[in-house]
């Protein structure tokens, strides 16, 4: 758990923040909500806090990219967004100031596995141990002459404090498959044969979710099976 992770509301009526929900509309639309069976995707859906607005925001871009704001027209939710940076971008007035410990940086990133046609959220790293202004976040508009609406309550960006200090100089060691410990590799062929049969039948194995092999034997354990984040007022 990270201590002293704080968000200040700089204005009333701008963005709010909450732990990300596991639910996604496109996953709901899959047959029998089948997409939620994918444990790596479902787990990642909760990775961070989502910043969202209380009203719909609608805008349209005319397809011209330059440094002026003339080419993006805001049709609804004007107090929450602006196009002053130009270059086919829309920027959000978050009204949120974040504070992290000295050895943490705030990662802002696209909401995991959320897909909105016509836009691409920027990924940034902000040194919020000393940065004392509203958190900037923006989207690049990728589809011209199309009205794009962000429904009220839809997170526009995810935030997550990470330690770049701990990540710095991490080495990835590349080795040959023959070097894999036998406990990892001994059931490889049998496992994938069974997985293939289950997938072809339209079912889901849950082997990975339960950390077992195709014989039901435990092969390890997940670090966590559900990401629990909170927002505490005051």
Secondary structure by P-SEA (a helix, b strand, c coil): cccccccccccccccccccccccccccccccccccccaaaaaaacccbbbbbbcbbbbbcccccccccccccccccccccccccccccbbbbcccbbbbbcccbbbbbccccccccccbbbbbbccccccccccbbbbbbbccccbbbbbccccccbbbbbbbccccccbbbbbbcccccccccccaaaaaaaaaaaaaaaccccccccccccccccccccccccbbbbbbbcc
